[in-house]
């Protein structure tokens, strides 16, 4: 029997709850904000627990605990669940320090349980399509990745927990930049950092509101240029992968980021205008349910995961 519980009843915790299908027994939820927990319990018709430890005990060894709390508390809660013999999917970045992430990886290995980190962008349909193309080898090796991701915040953004370094562990590099680094590392088999700039250009906060990163592949000659921004006044997601004979481009993520699409620019002989093929995906975001399905397959069959593992997240933090 598949059993699960969710710790953290904010936006992401609710997305995780909605992603479970009827084959999963939802043991309940917990949040340090009692009112938020009660509201979530009513919405999803699940039991509300008075502590994380009680929920973890109810889920029990072999069950799955989702940890969707602010960054500064991720590692402590995840460690508690791992030590209880539970499998864990902890929201990105997984922890706020390399040392904490290393400890989680060691705990998962010691207790022989699965540790996954919630980089759900891997499961967006356009990114999955991109992955199919570059792994086919049809267009040669990746030469360059140019990645951009940003939004403009909202009124009072500088007062939210993401702007507090103690709670968030960092600014836009941790928030949206970590998604870009995860995707680039996934495609290139690991990255080596060459340059980083972390300015705070607009928001009055402790952390950076822009992150600019240059890196290169751990093996091979491919290079990466990534920019994440909280001053991107029109929400943007753009991932361009330049191979030897084609460019693969993902644009948008649905919603305020615009329609999600994958475009293949295939070079023809003579280096003329490339043949262009675009596929646009329906606006529903299935990445959350696809990631949870991938986690269960990993747990139940030991299948090679498509999503981010503890080791993958550790690599991103080490950058």
N, C-alpha and C positions, 0 to 999 in steps of 0.2 A: 504494500500500500504506500502511495506517495503522500507524505505529510509535510506541511509547510507552515511557517509563521512569518510575519512581517514586523520588523522593529523599525519604527519611524513612519508616521502617517501623514507626511507632507505630500507634495505633488508627486514626487518620484515613488514614494511608498504606495500611493494609490494607483499609479500606473502599473506597478509590479503586481498588486492585488488583482487588478483587472485582467492581467495577462494569464493568470492561472485558469486552466480549463476544469471541467467537472470530474476529471480523473484524479484530481488532487484534493485531499482533505485539508481544508484551511483550519488550522488549530486556533488562530486568533491573531491579534495585533497588540502592540504596545507602543506608547509614545509618552515622553516626559510631560507633554502638554495633555492633561486629562481631557479637556474639552475636545481637542482635536482627535484624540483616540476614540472618544465616545461617538463623535460624528462619523468617523471612519467605520467604526463597528456597526453603526446603524446602516450606513450606506451599503456595506458589503455583507451585512447580516452575519457577522462573525463575533466571537467572544473577545472582549477587551480585558487584557491582563493588567495587573497592578505593578508588574516589574518585568524587566527583560529576562531575568533569571527564571521566573515562573513560566514564561512563554517558552523559553528554550527547553526547560524540563518537560513541558507538555509535548513539544515537537519530538523530542527524544532522539537517541542515537540513530543515525541513518536518515533522519528527516532533513529538510532544507530550511535554513533560516536566511531570510533576506534582511540585509542591514542597510537601511536607507535613512541614516541620521546625518547631521552636519559633519563635515570632514574631520573636525577635531576629535570626534567621538567614534569614528568608524573602526579604528583598529582595536580599541578596548572591547567594544561590543562583539566584533567578529571573533576576537580571541576567546571570549567567553563561550561562544557557540561552538567553535572548533574544539575546545577543551572538553566540551560535553559530548563530543562524538557526532556533531551535526555537520552536514555539508553546508557550505556558505556561499552565497553570492553577495558581495559587498559592493556598494556603489563606488564608482570611480571617484577619486584616484586610488581608493583602497586604504590609504593612510596618509598622514601628512609628512612622514619622514621615511627615508630608505630603511632605517633600522627597524621601524615598526613593521614595514612590509616584509622585510626579511624574517622577522619573528613569526608573522602569520604564515608565510610559506613553510617555515620549519614546523609549526604546529600542525598544519594540514598533513605534512608528510609523516610526522610522528604518530598522529592519530588515524592515518590512512583514510582521510576524507577529502572530498573535492573542495577546492577553493577557487572561486571564480570572481572576476571583477567586472562590474557592469559598464562595459563600453558598448552600449547598444547600437552605436552607429555602424558597427560591422554588419549589422543585420538589416540595414536599409536596402531596399531592392536595387537601387542604382549602384550602390557600392558593391553589392553581391554580384551584379552584372559585370562591373569593372573587374572584380577579382577573377571571374571566370575567364575574361579575355586575357588579362596579363599572365595568369597561370598557364594558359594554353601554350604560351611560347610562340604563338603565331606571328607576333609583331616584333620579336626580338627582345633583348633585355631592356629594362627600364633605365633611362638615362637621367631623367629629371622629374621630380614631383614638386608642383607648386600648389600650396594649400592655403585657403583663406576661410576664416570663420568669424562671424561677429554679429553683435547687436548693439543697440544704443542704450541699454539699461532702461530705467524708468525713474520717475520722480521719487526721490528718497532712496535711490539705490545705494548711495554711500553709507546709509544707516543699516543696511541689511547684513546678515551674517557673513555673506561672501566677501564683504569689504573689511571684515575683522580678521587680521592675520592669524590670531590665536584659534579662531573657530574654523577658518577655511584652509589654512596652511599655505595660502598664496592667492593671487588674483586671477587675472584672465588666462595666464599660462596654465594654471591648475584647472580652471573652469572649462573653457572651450579648447584651449591650446592642447590639453592632454588628449582630447579626442583626435586632434590632428596628428600628434606624435604617435599615438597608438596605431592609427591607420597607416602611417608611413612606415613605422617599424614592422608592422604586419606584412606589408608589401615587399620590403627590402631585407627582411630577416635580421633586423636590428640596425641601430643608428649610432653614429659617433658625433657628438656635438662639436661644431666649429665656432659658432658665434651666437650670442643671445643678447637682446636688449629688452629691458623691462621698464619702460617709462610709464609715469602716471601723467597723462596729458590733460585730462578734463575733470575727472571726479576727485573730490577732496576725500581721500581715503588712504589707509595704511599700505595698500597693495597696488600692484600695477594694473592699469586699465588697458594696456596694450602689451603684446608679447611678439617679438620678432626673432625667429630662430633660423639659423643655417646649420645644416648637418650633412653628413654623407653616409652612405651605406657601410655597414660593418665589414662587408665583403663586396668586392666589385667597385665600380667607379661612379655609381649613381649619386646625385646630390639632391638636397631638399631645401626648399625655401618655404617657410610657414609663417603666417601672420594671423594672430587672433586678437580681436579688438572689442572692447566695450564702448568704443566711440564710432562704431559702424552704424550710422544713423538709419540706414535701410538694411534690415537683417539680411545676412549673406552667408551662403555656404558654397564654396567652390573647391573642387579637387581635380587637378589636371595632372595626368600621368603621361609623360612623353616617352614613348618607346622608339625603337630604331625606325620603324616604318609606320607608326600611327600615334595619334594622340587620343587618350581616353579621358573623357571629361564627365564629372558628376556636378550637376548644378541644382541647388535647392534641396530642401528637406521636407517640403510640404508646409502648409500653414503660412505663417508670416515670413518664412524663408523662401517662398515661391514654390511653384510646381517642381517636383523631384524628377529629374531626367538624367539619362545617360546618353552621351553622344560619342560616336566613334568617327574620328577623322582618319581615314585610311589613305596613306600615300600611294600614289600610282607611279609608274615609271616616268622619269623626266622631272620629278619634283614639282609638278604643276599643282593645280587646285585639288585638294584631297576630296575623295568621295566621302560624303557626310551622311550618317545615319543616326537618327535620334529616336529614343524610346522614352516616352513619358509615362510615369507610374501613377496609379490612382492615389488620391490624397490620404487614404487611411494609413496610419503608422502601425505596421505589424511588427516592428523591430522588437518591441518588448516581449510579445508572445513567442516570437521566433527564438529570441535569446533564452527564454525560460525553457522552451522545448529542447534547445541545445544543451542546457545545463542538465536536464533530466536524462537525456541520452548519455551524456558524459558519466553521470552517476550510476545509471542502471546497466550500461553495457561497456563502459570504459572507452567509448568511441572517441576518436581524435576530435577535440572541440574546435568549432569554428570561432567561438568567442574567446575573449581574453582570459588567460589563466593568471594565477598569482605571480608566476615568473614573468609573464608579459607586462603586468602592471609594475612589477619591481623594476624592469628595464626602463619604463617610462619615467618613473620617479628618479632613477639614477641619472637620467639625462638632465 
